[in-house]
């Protein structure tokens, strides 16, 4: 079994161990409001999708690093102890500019905005990375083998780089004295995630803060940060969170009725985009939000789905190389449907019932394939479709999920 896949699988339980420790520390310090249920579910859902889909492309990027190094390296950097320090500095400098451009160019902001949508700031928010963002980021990382750093060293330092940034997403750690002068601390990164006017577009560094001081984007933490976007999303929809900004860009380009203006929009700054477009699209595509009490039963049902997705992600990562294309396609589809379902549940969307039918159908197909029984699949599919099209079953489902107080709204 590949050691890299084992390490990648172990990241899943380690992530939740640290979230549990952070929650415990927050409770000990009597820090309330750090974890909100809906935000935490949304954060974890985005993280599961990123981990899942990145398994399909990570190997390709490692191969790309080697291709760039072997054919286009500008220098031959020796494998010496001091090179590790140089590589760490270079990696963080590349990150700074990738990160800054991700905030200053609409096309890149569309991938990065998901990371800033959470109105909570805790370790779960660090998981809000999309596969699109990973694709863009890995293209920037190609700079490192291009400069002559060996890909094996690059891959190792990227693990260190990514691990460090996880620990800066917290409110339970205060300022760290003299370390604040040269490292990106949780205090510095709280500023970066804040939507306060004085904090916007500040502190882009990942490990070292002196890049921000050098390039004029540094801001120390002063007033209490307010987290999230300056124009918060009005949805927990998994799909809307991922793609709303690209839909906004499409609409802005459509309204411009000019190719040259469209290019300027795509490569322009997010603050220059018409903010009224999102409101128009929300009215068009999003159902009116309904507030309802998150009952214990509702949370248990949703938590089971998230936990099941995490267990499957762990096993999927561990045995990734032993699965064929069909296995991977069905497993990924089941998990993605589940994540979409979790977001839709928080918004009381009626179509979650059809997602349930689709998910159970896929699961039945997979079990039937494992047992090599087409008869089993056809039998269970007929039963599922009959239940799925039954109005009584639908009503019982919504009563179970949302409770009696919302039954009339959903049926």
VOMI-7111 format. One record per atom (N, C-alpha, C): x, y, z. Coordinates in pm, whole numbers. Each point is the difference from the previous one (the first is absolute). Example, Ala and Ser with C-alpha at 12.3 -4.5 7.8 and 13.67 -1.06 7.14 Angstrom:
PT   east  north     up
PT   1319   -569    780
PT    -89    119      0
PT     90    120      0
PT    -35    105    -72
PT     82    119      6
PT    -77    109     73
This chain:
PT   east  north     up
PT     85   -120      0
PT    -85    120      0
PT     89    125      0
PT    -31     98    -84
PT     79    122    -13
PT      2     77    132
PT    123     34     45
PT     14     74    126
PT    -65    137     -6
PT      3     63   -118
PT    -64    131    -15
PT   -150     -8     19
PT    -61   -109    -49
PT   -144    -17     18
PT    -34    -29    146
PT     87    -73     68
PT    -22    -26    143
PT      2    131     78
PT    100     84    -29
PT     10    129     67
PT   -121     88    -33
PT    -41     -1   -127
PT   -116     80    -41
PT   -127    -47     71
PT    -12   -131     20
PT   -117    -54     70
PT      2     40    147
PT    118     -2     61
PT     12     34    142
PT    -28    147     28
PT      9     83   -104
PT    -33    142     16
PT   -144     17     47
PT    -89    -89    -46
PT   -143     13     32
PT    -25     -9    150
PT     44   -109     69
PT    -23     -3    145
PT     80    107     75
PT    122     31    -48
PT     81    103     66
PT    -70    135     -2
PT    -64     31   -111
PT    -74    126    -14
PT   -105     14    109
PT    -73   -108     26
PT   -108      7     98
PT     51     -6    144
PT    115    -60     20
PT     60      3    133
PT     35    143     39
PT     57     75    -95
PT     38    138     30
PT   -122     91     12
PT   -105    -26    -78
PT   -123     77     16
PT    -59    -24    140
PT      3   -127     44
PT    -51    -32    134
PT     82     69    108
PT    131      3    -17
PT     87     69     97
PT    -27    150      1
PT    -21     57   -119
PT    -31    143     -8
PT   -133     31     68
PT    -98    -85    -23
PT   -131     19     63
PT     12     -9    152
PT     78    -97     47
PT     21    -16    144
PT     69    125     58
PT    102     52    -72
PT     71    119     47
PT    -93    120      3
PT    -86     12   -101
PT    -96    112     -4
PT    -97     -8    118
PT    -44   -120     33
PT    -90    -18    113
PT     70     37    131
PT    126    -42     13
PT     76     31    121
PT     17    151     17
PT     18     70   -113
PT     20    145      5
PT   -130     78     -2
PT   -113    -75     -1
PT   -132     61     -4
PT    -15     93   -122
PT     53    -45   -113
PT    -11     74   -126
PT   -120    -56    -75
PT   -107     76     -5
PT   -123    -46    -64
PT     -8     50   -144
PT    -78    -69    -80
PT    -25     44   -137
PT    109    -33    -98
PT    101    -76     41
PT    109    -35    -92
PT    -45   -108    -99
PT    -84    -92     49
PT    -52   -106    -86
PT   -151     15    -13
PT    -48     21   -122
PT   -143     -2    -28
PT    -28   -124    -85
PT   -105    -71     33
PT    -25   -130    -62
PT     -6      8   -152
PT    -80     92    -54
PT    -18      8   -146
PT    132     31    -70
PT     79     93     54
PT    128     34    -62
PT     97   -117      5
PT      1    -71    112
PT     92   -114     14
PT    -35   -109   -100
PT   -129    -27    -17
PT    -43   -100    -99
PT     44     42   -140
PT    -21    127    -33
PT     39     51   -133
PT    150    -11    -20
PT     78     37    103
PT    146     -6    -11
PT     49   -143    -23
PT    -52    -92     79
PT     43   -140    -12
PT    -42    -58   -135
PT   -118     37    -47
PT    -48    -51   -131
PT     93     41   -112
PT     41    127     -1
PT     93     48   -103
PT    132    -75     10
PT     47    -21    124
PT    127    -70     20
PT     -4   -144    -48
PT   -110    -69     24
PT    -14   -138    -46
PT      8     -7   -152
PT    -71     91    -66
PT     -1      0   -147
PT    140     26    -55
PT     72     93     63
PT    135     32    -49
PT     93   -119     16
PT     -2    -63    117
PT     85   -117     24
PT    -33   -112    -98
PT   -128    -19    -24
PT    -49   -107    -87
PT     47     20   -144
PT    -29    118    -53
PT     31     26   -141
PT    150     19    -24
PT     72     49    101
PT    143     19    -17
PT     76   -131    -14
PT    -59   -109     50
PT     64   -130    -19
PT     14    -34   -148
PT    -91     55    -81
PT      1    -30   -143
PT    106     79    -76
PT     45    113     58
PT     90     88    -75
PT    137     19     64
PT     15    -37    128
PT    127     25     69
PT    116    -69    -70
PT    -19   -127    -38
PT    106    -72    -69
PT     41     66   -130
PT    -98     58    -70
PT     29     68   -127
PT     90    120     23
PT    -24     72    109
PT     83    118     28
PT    140    -40     44
PT     12   -108     74
PT    133    -48     35
PT     77    -34   -128
PT    -72    -62    -92
PT     64    -32   -129
PT     37    126    -76
PT    -84    103      9
PT     29    127    -67
PT    124     65     60
PT     16     -7    133
PT    120     55     64
PT    125    -65    -58
PT     -3   -134    -13
PT    116    -71    -54
PT     24     36   -146
PT   -108     15    -76
PT     14     36   -142
PT     65    137    -15
PT    -47     98     78
PT     57    135     -6
PT    147     -3     41
PT     30    -74    107
PT    137     -7     52
PT     95    -63   -102
PT    -44   -109    -61
PT     88    -74    -91
PT     19     69   -134
PT    -96     82    -43
PT      8     59   -134
PT     23    151     -1
PT    -37     70    107
PT      3    146     -7
PT     68     68    120
PT     61    -75     89
PT     63     61    117
PT    105    103    -42
PT     -9    119     56
PT     92    108    -36
PT    136    -16     65
PT      1    -61    119
PT    124    -20     74
PT      3   -142     54
PT    116    -39     48
PT     14   -130     66
PT     32     26    146
PT   -104      3     82
PT     17     30    141
PT     51   -126     71
PT    113      9     70
PT     57   -119     64
PT    -86    -49    116
PT     14   -128     33
PT    -72    -59    112
PT     85     14    125
PT     -5    119     61
PT     78     29    121
PT    -95     45    111
PT     49      0    123
PT    -86     31    115
PT    -56    142     -8
PT     83     93    -50
PT    -44    140     -3
PT   -107     24   -107
PT    -11    -92    -96
PT    -98     16   -108
PT   -143    -10     57
PT    -17    -80    108
PT   -133    -12     59
PT    -52    134     51
PT     90     77     62
PT    -39    133     46
PT    -32     93   -116
PT     82     -7   -104
PT    -24     82   -119
PT   -131    -38    -67
PT    -27   -130     -7
PT   -124    -48    -62
PT   -123     44     81
PT     10     -3    132
PT   -112     44     83
PT    -30    148    -23
PT    104     82     -8
PT    -18    143    -26
PT    -61     22   -138
PT     52    -71   -100
PT    -49     15   -137
PT   -145    -45    -11
PT    -32   -111     65
PT   -137    -52     -1
PT    -97    103     58
PT     41     62    111
PT    -89     97     63
PT    -14    127    -83
PT    106     37    -71
PT     -7    117    -88
PT    -95    -28   -118
PT     11   -121    -58
PT    -92    -39   -107
PT   -143      1     53
PT    -20    -53    122
PT   -133      0     61
PT    -53    142     15
PT     85     90     47
PT    -44    137     22
PT    -62     58   -126
PT     69    -18   -113
PT    -50     59   -124
PT   -119    -76    -58
PT      0   -132     16
PT   -119    -77    -39
PT   -120     47     81
PT     21     14    130
PT   -108     37     92
PT    -48    142    -28
PT     94     91    -21
PT    -38    139    -26
PT    -77     13   -131
PT     50    -66   -104
PT    -70      6   -128
PT   -137    -67     10
PT    -11   -100     90
PT   -128    -64     22
PT   -105     93     58
PT     45    108     61
PT    -91    101     54
PT    -19    119    -94
PT     89     14    -97
PT      0    120    -83
PT    -48    -24   -143
PT    -16   -126    -41
PT    -46    -32   -135
PT   -127    -83     10
PT   -105     45    -63
PT   -131    -65     11
PT      4   -150    -33
PT     71    -36   -106
PT      4   -140    -43
PT     56    -89    112
PT    102     49     69
PT     61    -76    108
PT    -80     13    130
PT    -62    115     21
PT    -82     20    120
PT   -120    -95      0
PT    -49    -33   -118
PT   -112    -93    -10
PT     33   -135     60
PT    128    -40     -6
PT     42   -127     60
PT     30     17    149
PT     53    116     37
PT     45     20    139
PT   -109     50     93
PT   -104     59    -56
PT   -105     62     83
PT    -63   -100     96
PT     -6   -126    -40
PT    -62   -103     85
PT     71     -8    135
PT    130     22     -1
PT     78     -8    123
PT    -38    111     98
PT    -56    108    -50
PT    -32    116     84
PT   -149     12     32
PT    -79    -95    -42
PT   -145     11     20
PT    -43    -27    144
PT     78    -77     73
PT    -40    -37    136
PT     -4    123     91
PT   -109     14     72
PT    -12    108     98
PT     50    -45    136
PT     50   -121      9
PT     75    -48    116
PT    148      0    -38
PT     85      6    101
PT    144    -14    -26
PT     54   -101    100
PT     22   -121    -48
PT     52   -108     82
PT     68   -100    -93
PT     49   -109     57
PT     73    -97    -82
PT    -84    -57   -113
PT   -131     -9     19
PT    -85    -54   -108
PT      2     92   -122
PT     19    132     21
PT      4     94   -112
PT    120    -25    -90
PT    105    -60     53
PT    119    -27    -81
PT    -30   -103   -109
PT   -107    -77     18
PT    -35   -105    -97
PT    -69     57   -124
PT    -38    128      4
PT    -75     57   -111
PT     93     31   -118
PT     48   -105    -64
PT     85     11   -119
PT    -70    -77   -111
PT    -15     61   -115
PT    -65    -69   -111
PT    103    -64    -92
PT    -44    -98    -76
PT     89    -65    -97
PT     46    100   -105
PT    -85     94    -37
PT     39    104    -97
PT    116     80     55
PT     -8     36    129
PT    109     74     62
PT    127    -82      3
PT    -13   -129     27
PT    117    -89      2
PT     66     -7   -137
PT    -80     -2   -106
PT     54     -2   -136
PT     83    124    -27
PT    -56    117     34
PT     71    125    -23
PT    127      6     84
PT    -12    -39    126
PT    114      6     91
PT    114    -89    -48
PT    -33   -120    -49
PT    105    -91    -46
PT     71     51   -124
PT    -70     77    -81
PT     68     63   -115
PT    105     99     48
PT    -30     72    107
PT     99     92     59
PT    117    -77     59
PT    -30   -117     60
PT    108    -78     60
PT     99    -50   -105
PT    -41     -6   -126
PT     92    -43   -107
PT    119     95    -14
PT    -14    120     57
PT    112     94      1
PT    121    -60     71
PT    -24    -81    102
PT    109    -54     83
PT     88    -98    -77
PT    -54   -104    -66
PT     87    -85    -82
PT     57     76   -120
PT    -73    102    -48
PT     53     81   -110
PT    128     71     43
PT      7     42    125
PT    119     67     52
PT    113    -99     29
PT    -32   -130      2
PT    104   -100     17
PT     -6    -79    129
PT   -105     19     81
PT    -16    -80    122
PT    -54   -137    -37
PT     58   -103     56
PT    -41   -137    -34
PT   -144    -22     44
PT    -83    -64    -84
PT   -141    -23     34
PT    -23    -72    133
PT     89    -94     34
PT    -17    -71    128
PT     11     97    117
PT     91     96    -11
PT     14    103    104
PT   -122     91      0
PT    -48     35   -119
PT   -117     88    -13
PT   -121    -63     67
PT    -24   -127    -30
PT   -117    -69     57
PT      9     -4    152
PT    119    -25     53
PT     19     -5    145
PT    -26    135     64
PT     54    106    -58
PT    -15    134     59
PT   -145     47    -11
PT    -73    -43   -103
PT   -141     38    -13
PT    -84    -63    111
PT     38   -119     45
PT    -70    -63    112
PT     22     83    126
PT    123     43     23
PT     31     85    116
PT    -76    131     -9
PT      0     59   -118
PT    -66    129    -24
PT   -149    -10     29
PT    -64   -104    -53
PT   -143    -16     19
PT    -37    -31    144
PT     84    -78     68
PT    -26    -34    139
PT      7    124     89
PT     98     85    -23
PT     14    121     82
PT   -123     89    -13
PT    -49     17   -122
PT   -111     93    -22
PT   -128    -47     70
PT    -15   -130     21
PT   -117    -51     72
PT     -8     61    139
PT    113      9     69
PT      2     43    139
PT    -16    151     18
PT     -2     75   -109
PT    -22    145     14
PT   -148     36     -6
PT    -86    -99    -23
PT   -145     25     -9
PT    -66    -23    136
PT     27     86     94
PT    -59    -18    133
PT     -9    131     76
PT    -98      5     91
PT    -15    116     88
PT     45    -29    142
PT     28   -126     32
PT     33    -34    138
PT    146     32     34
PT     81     28   -101
PT    140     38     23
PT     12    151    -18
PT     48     67    100
PT     15    146     -7
PT    127     40    -72
PT     49    118     27
PT    124     47    -64
PT    120    -72     62
PT    103    -20    -81
PT    112    -86     38
PT    131     76     18
PT     -9    123     50
PT    121     74     37
PT     93     26   -116
PT    127    -32     17
PT    102     32   -101
PT    -18    -79   -129
PT    -74   -112      4
PT    -25    -77   -122
PT    -85     79   -100
PT    -78     96     52
PT    -86     82    -86
PT     81     82   -102
PT    128     22     28
PT     80     85    -87
PT     39    -67   -132
PT      7   -134     -1
PT     47    -64   -125
PT    -86   -118    -45
PT    -85    -56     89
PT    -85   -111    -40
PT   -145     45    -22
PT    -72    -71    -86
PT   -144     18    -11
PT    -61    -76    117
PT    -55     74     95
PT    -59    -58    119
PT   -152     -5    -15
PT    -70    -68     90
PT   -146      4     -5
PT    -54    142      3
PT     65     90     74
PT    -44    140      5
PT      8     64   -138
PT    112    -22    -69
PT     14     56   -135
PT   -103    -59    -96
PT    -26   -130     12
PT    -92    -62    -95
PT   -145     33     32
PT    -30     31    125
PT   -134     48     33
PT    -29    129    -75
PT    101     85    -11
PT    -14    124    -76
PT    -32    -31   -146
PT     70    -98    -56
PT    -20    -33   -141
PT   -143    -48    -28
PT    -58    -71     94
PT   -135    -55    -20
PT   -111     96     40
PT     36    116     50
PT   -101     95     47
PT    -54     85   -114
PT   -125     44     16
PT    -63     86   -101
PT     -5    146     44
PT     62     33    114
PT     12    140     40
PT     76     77   -108
PT    -40    121    -26
PT     58     77   -111
PT    151     10      9
PT     54     23    121
PT    144     19     15
PT     77   -131    -16
PT    -70   -114      7
PT     66   -130     -8
PT     -7    -63   -139
PT    -80     55    -90
PT    -21    -62   -131
PT    129      1    -82
PT     30   -115    -61
PT    117    -17    -87
PT    131     27     74
PT     11    -57    119
PT    122     12     80
PT     51   -139     39
PT    129     -5     30
PT     65   -119     58
PT    -17   -125    -88
PT     65      2   -116
PT    -11   -111    -95
PT     98   -114     27
PT    104     24     80
PT    100   -103     24
PT    -59   -124     64
PT     71   -111    -14
PT    -49   -126     57
PT     84    -42    120
PT    129     16     -8
PT     88    -31    113
PT     71    126     50
PT     51     81    -93
PT     76    119     39
PT    -79    127    -28
PT     -6     89     98
PT    -76    124    -13
PT     84    111    -62
PT    132    -19    -11
PT     82    111    -51
PT    -24     28   -147
PT    -60    -93    -76
PT    -36     32   -139
PT   -104    111     -2
PT    -99     -8     89
PT   -103    104      6
PT     59    134     42
PT     95     -2     90
PT     65    124     42
PT     83     58   -114
PT     62    -90    -77
PT     83     44   -113
PT    -84     59   -113
PT   -115    -61    -29
PT    -82     42   -113
PT   -119     88     39
PT     -6     44    125
PT    -99     99     42
PT   -140    -53     23
PT    -13   -128     38
PT   -134    -55     24
PT    -17    -51    143
PT     85     49     90
PT     -8    -46    139
PT    -97     84     81
PT    -74    -68     88
PT    -88     67     95
PT     -5    -83    128
PT     33     60    113
PT     -8    -74    126
PT   -145     -2     49
PT    -29    -98     84
PT   -134    -15     56
PT    -24    106    108
PT   -101     81    -21
PT    -33    106     96
PT   -145    -17     45
PT    -95     52    -78
PT   -140    -18     36
PT    -41   -145    -24
PT   -107    -43     65
PT    -47   -139    -10
PT    -40    -32   -144
PT     54   -106    -59
PT    -35    -36   -138
PT   -144    -47    -13
PT    -60     34   -113
PT   -130    -53    -39
PT     26    -90   -120
PT    -30   -129     12
PT     42    -96   -102
PT   -104    -19   -110
PT     48    -44   -115
PT    -87    -25   -114
PT     20    103   -109
PT    -91     -2    -97
PT      7     92   -113
PT    -63    135     35
PT     42    104    -72
PT    -62    131     23
PT   -147     -3    -42
PT    -33    -85    -95
PT   -140    -23    -40
PT    -28   -149     22
PT    -42    -37    121
PT    -15   -141     37
PT    -95    -76    -92
PT     30   -129    -17
PT    -92    -86    -75
PT   -129    -19     79
PT   -106    -22    -73
PT   -129    -26     64
PT    -39   -146    -20
PT    101    -85     -1
PT    -28   -141    -31
PT    108    -91     59
PT    -43   -119     42
PT     93   -105     40
PT     10   -106   -110
PT    -55     30   -116
PT      3    -95   -111
PT    142    -34    -39
PT     30   -129     -3
PT    133    -47    -37
PT     38     48   -139
PT    -91    -10    -95
PT     27     40   -138
PT     11    151    -13
PT    -90     73     66
PT      2    146    -11
PT    129     57     60
PT     44    -56    112
PT    124     47     61
PT    119    -18    -95
PT      1   -108    -75
PT    112    -27    -90
PT     -2     86   -127
PT   -117     24    -55
PT     -5     55   -135
PT    -68    137    -14
PT    -50     56    111
PT    -77    125    -13
PT     82    111    -62
PT    130     10     33
PT     77    114    -50
PT     25    -12   -150
PT     20   -121    -48
PT     18    -17   -145
PT   -131     29    -75
PT   -112    -33     63
PT   -130     36    -59
PT    -15    152     -3
PT     46     68    105
PT     -4    146      4
PT     87     60   -111
PT    118    -58    -19
PT     88     48   -107
PT    -64    -20   -138
PT    -62   -117    -19
PT    -68    -28   -127
PT   -110    104    -25
PT    -77     28    103
PT   -109     97    -13
PT     54    140    -26
PT    110     37     66
PT     60    132    -21
PT     51     13   -144
PT     60   -107    -51
PT     49      1   -139
PT   -118      6    -98
PT   -106    -73     30
PT   -118      2    -87
PT    -61    139     -7
PT     -6     67    114
PT    -57    134      4
PT     89    103    -69
PT    131    -26     -3
PT     92     97    -62
PT    -17      8   -151
PT    -43   -114    -62
PT    -22     -7   -145
PT    122     43    -80
PT    118    -26     56
PT    124     39    -67
PT    109    -99     39
PT     70    -51   -101
PT    108    -96     26
PT    112     65     80
PT     40    120    -38
PT    110     68     69
PT    -38     32    145
PT   -124     42     20
PT    -45     30    136
PT     -8   -129     84
PT    -38   -109    -66
PT     -8   -128     70
PT    139    -44     49
PT    102     19    -85
PT    137    -34     40
PT     43     85    119
PT    -36    128     -3
PT     34     88    113
PT    -71    -43    127
PT   -121    -49    -13
PT    -74    -49    117
PT     68   -124     57
PT     33    -95    -88
PT     59   -126     44
PT    136     23     68
PT     77     93    -53
PT    133     28     54
PT      1    119     95
PT   -119     55     24
PT    -10    117     87
PT     -2    -37    147
PT    -23    102     84
PT      1    -18    144
PT   -141    -31     52
PT    -10    -85    102
PT   -131    -34     55
PT    -80    121     48
PT     69     99     57
PT    -72    117     52
PT    -64     84   -110
PT     45    -21   -125
PT    -57     76   -112
PT   -121    -69    -62
PT    -28   -123     41
PT   -115    -72    -55
PT   -129     55     59
PT   -101     12    -83
PT   -130     51     44
PT    -58    -93    109
PT    -10     53    122
PT    -45    -82    113
PT   -149    -33     -8
PT    -71     73    -83
PT   -143    -28    -15
PT    -28   -127    -78
PT    100    -50    -74
PT    -18   -121    -80
PT    -31   -119     90
PT     72    -11    113
PT    -23   -114     88
PT   -143      1     54
PT    -48    117     38
PT   -137      8     51
PT   -101    -43   -105
PT     24     41   -125
PT    -91    -40   -109
PT      2   -151    -20
PT    120    -58      4
PT     13   -145    -20
PT    -58    -78    117
PT     16     52    120
PT    -57    -68    117
PT   -152     -5     -9
PT    -59    109    -46
PT   -146      1    -17
PT    -44    -99   -108
PT     85    -17   -100
PT    -35    -87   -113
PT     21   -148     32
PT    111    -32     67
PT     38   -140     16
PT    -22    -59    138
PT     -6     84    102
PT    -11    -53    135
PT   -143      9     52
PT    -43   -104     67
PT   -131      3     63
PT      7     90    123
PT   -111     64     36
PT      0     82    121
PT     42    -84    121
PT     95     55     78
PT     49    -76    115
PT   -107     -9    107
PT     -8   -117     61
PT    -97    -23    107
PT     76    -30    127
PT    -26     74    103
PT     64    -26    127
PT    -82   -104     76
PT     67    -99     53
PT    -68   -100     79
PT     96    -51    107
PT    -56    -51    104
PT     80    -48    112
PT     71   -129    -40
PT    131     -2     22
PT     77   -119    -30
PT    -18    -99    115
PT    -93    -91    -18
PT    -31    -96    105
PT    113   -100     18
PT      0    -68    111
PT     99   -104     27
PT     -7   -109   -107
PT   -121    -39    -37
PT    -19   -104   -101
PT     59     44   -136
PT    -25    125    -35
PT     52     54   -126
PT    154     -6     -1
PT     61     46    110
PT    146      2      7
PT     58   -141     -5
PT    -66    -93     69
PT     47   -139     -2
PT     -2    -55   -142
PT   -111     26    -71
PT    -15    -50   -137
PT    107     61    -92
PT     23    131     14
PT    100     66    -84
PT    141    -44     39
PT     25    -13    130
PT    132    -43     46
PT     35   -140    -49
PT   -100    -87     -3
PT     24   -136    -50
PT     48      5   -145
PT    -60     87    -78
PT     41     13   -140
PT    144     51    -13
PT     34    101     81
PT    136     53     -4
PT    102   -104     47
PT    -32    -67    111
PT     92   -100     54
PT     18   -115    -99
PT   -110    -43    -63
PT     10   -107   -101
PT     88     45   -115
PT    -14    125    -44
PT     82     53   -109
PT    147      1     39
PT     28     37    125
PT    139      4     48
PT     60   -139      9
PT    -77    -97     46
PT     49   -138      8
PT     29    -54   -140
PT    -92     27    -92
PT     19    -45   -138
PT    121     70    -61
PT     17    130     28
PT    117     74    -50
PT    129    -63     52
PT      2    -33    127
PT    119    -63     61
PT     33   -131    -71
PT   -100    -87    -16
PT     22   -130    -64
PT     31     16   -149
PT    -67     94    -64
PT     22     28   -142
PT    145     42    -24
PT     52     86     89
PT    138     45    -11
PT     97   -114     24
PT    -29    -80    102
PT     89   -110     40
PT     13   -104   -110
PT   -112    -30    -69
PT     -1   -107   -101
PT    -16     55   -142
PT     36    125    -19
PT    -22     68   -127
PT     59    -76   -118
PT    123    -46     14
PT     68    -67   -112
PT    -60   -136    -33
PT    -74    -58     93
PT    -58   -133    -23
PT   -139      6    -62
PT    -56    119    -15
PT   -134     16    -55
PT      9     27   -151
PT    -98    -53    -75
PT     -1     28   -143
PT    -83    127    -27
PT     -8     37   -125
PT    -67    126    -38
PT   -147     -1     41
PT    -67   -114    -17
PT   -142     -9     36
PT    -20     19    149
PT     84    -66     80
PT     -7     16    146
PT     16    147     38
PT    102     62    -55
PT     30    140     34
PT   -114     92    -41
PT    -55    -22   -118
PT   -107     86    -50
PT   -124     -8     88
PT    -40   -121     37
PT   -121    -17     82
PT     21     54    141
PT    116    -28     60
PT     27     47    136
PT      5    152      5
PT     68     61    -96
PT      7    146     -5
PT   -140     60    -18
PT    -79    -62    -87
PT   -136     50    -26
PT    -86     -6    126
PT     10   -111     74
PT    -79    -16    123
PT     39    107    103
PT    130     22     16
PT     44    100     98
PT    -41    140    -41
PT     16     35   -128
PT    -37    134    -46
PT   -151     24     15
PT    -81   -101    -31
PT   -145     12     20
PT    -30     25    148
PT     71    -71     87
PT    -20     16    143
PT     35    141     45
PT    110     55    -50
PT     42    135     39
PT    -99    105    -51
PT    -48    -18   -122
PT   -102     92    -54
PT   -126    -10     86
PT    -32   -121     41
PT   -118    -23     82
PT     11     69    135
PT    120     -3     61
PT     19     62    131
PT    -26    150     -7
PT     52     66   -103
PT    -24    144    -15
PT   -146     30    -26
PT    -65    -83    -82
PT   -142     20    -31
PT    -88    -22    121
PT     39    -92     87
PT    -76    -23    122
PT     -1    123     90
PT    114     69      8
PT      7    120     84
PT    -91    111    -53
PT    -38    -11   -127
PT    -88    101    -60
PT   -142    -52    -21
PT    -26   -121     49
PT   -133    -61    -12
PT    -47    -11   -145
PT     89    -39    -89
PT    -36    -16   -140
PT    -83   -126    -19
PT   -106     11    -75
PT    -89   -114    -23
PT     66   -108    -85
PT     90     40    -92
PT     58    -99    -90
PT    101    -93     65
PT     25     14    130
PT     91    -94     65
PT    -57   -142     -2
PT   -132    -11     -8
PT    -60   -133     -4
PT     43    -75   -125
PT      6     70   -114
PT     44    -63   -124
PT    148    -35      4
PT     78     83     73
PT    141    -34     18
PT     14   -128     80
PT    -86    -16     99
PT      2   -123     78
PT    -28   -121    -88
PT    -98     14    -89
PT    -34   -109    -92
PT    120    -31    -91
PT     64    105    -50
PT    116    -19    -88
PT    116    -66     75
PT     22     45    124
PT    110    -56     78
PT    -22   -148     30
PT   -120    -36     44
PT    -30   -139     31
PT      7    -86   -126
PT    -42     57   -113
PT      8    -73   -127
PT    144    -31    -37
PT     88    101     17
PT    142    -21    -30
PT     60   -104     93
PT    -36      9    127
PT     52    -95     98
PT    -46   -142    -34
PT   -127    -12    -41
PT    -53   -130    -40
PT     73    -55   -121
PT     27     88    -96
PT     75    -40   -119
PT    138    -52     38
PT     66     69     92
PT    136    -39     38
PT      0   -135     72
PT    -93    -17     93
PT     -8   -127     73
PT    -33   -115    -97
PT    -89     27    -96
PT    -36   -101    -99
PT    119    -37    -87
PT     81    100    -35
PT    120    -26    -79
PT     99    -85     78
PT     16     30    128
PT     93    -78     82
PT    -46   -145     11
PT   -132    -20      0
PT    -56   -136      9
PT    -24    -61   -138
PT     31     79   -107
PT    -17    -46   -137
PT   -142    -51    -25
PT    -98     78     49
PT   -140    -41    -12
PT    -83    113    -60
PT    -27     -9   -129
PT    -84    100    -66
PT   -143    -12     47
PT    -41   -123     36
PT   -136    -21     50
PT    -23     75    130
PT     99     -2     90
PT    -10     73    126
PT    -17    149    -26
PT     78     51    -94
PT     -6    143    -30
PT   -137     39    -54
PT    -50    -77    -99
PT   -130     33    -60
PT   -111     -7    104
PT      3   -102     87
PT   -103    -15    103
PT      0    117     96
PT    117     32     54
PT      9    109     96
PT    -26    136    -63
PT     40     17   -129
PT    -23    127    -67
PT   -150     24    -18
PT    -73   -104    -36
PT   -146     14    -15
PT    -63     40    134
PT     44    -64    107
PT    -53     32    133
PT     32    145     37
PT    124     41    -26
PT     42    137     34
PT    -80    103    -78
PT    -19    -26   -130
PT    -73     95    -84
PT   -147      8     41
PT    -57   -112     38
PT   -140      0     46
PT    -15     80    128
PT     94    -19     92
PT     -2     76    125
PT     27    147    -26
PT     97     27    -92
PT     38    138    -30
PT   -111     80    -63
PT    -88    -64    -74
PT   -109     71    -67
PT   -128      3     84
PT      8    -55    121
PT   -117     -7     86
PT     -9    124     89
PT   -116     68     -7
PT    -19    124     76
PT      5    -24    151
PT    -52   -113     44
PT     -1    -31    143
PT    143    -15     51
PT     85    -70    -77
PT    140    -18     38
PT     71    135     10
PT    -30     87    -96
PT     60    133      0
PT    -37     77    126
PT   -129     -5     35
PT    -47     72    120
PT     64    -55    127
PT     11   -131      9
PT     62    -62    117
PT    147     39     10
PT     66      9   -115
PT    141     37     -2
PT     20    141     54
PT    -78     96    -52
PT     15    138     45
PT    -40     17    146
PT    -98    -76     43
PT    -39      7    140
PT    115    -50     87
PT     67   -104    -45
PT    113    -55     77
PT    116     99      3
PT     32     59   -118
PT    119     86    -10
PT    -21    135     68
PT   -112     68    -32
PT    -19    137     46
PT    -92     13    121
PT    -78   -103     27
PT    -90      8    114
PT   -137     51    -40
PT    -95    -13     90
PT   -139     36    -29
PT    -18    148    -29
PT     83     87     64
PT    -24    143    -16
PT     26     50   -141
PT     74    -75    -83
PT     27     44   -136
PT    -64    -92   -104
PT    -77    -95     45
PT    -58    -97    -94
PT    -83     69   -107
PT    -84     97     39
PT    -88     66    -96
PT     77     78   -104
PT    118     52     40
PT     78     79    -94
PT     65    -87   -105
PT     24   -126     34
PT     74    -86    -91
PT    -87    -94    -81
PT   -131     -3     32
PT    -86    -96    -70
PT   -112     67    -71
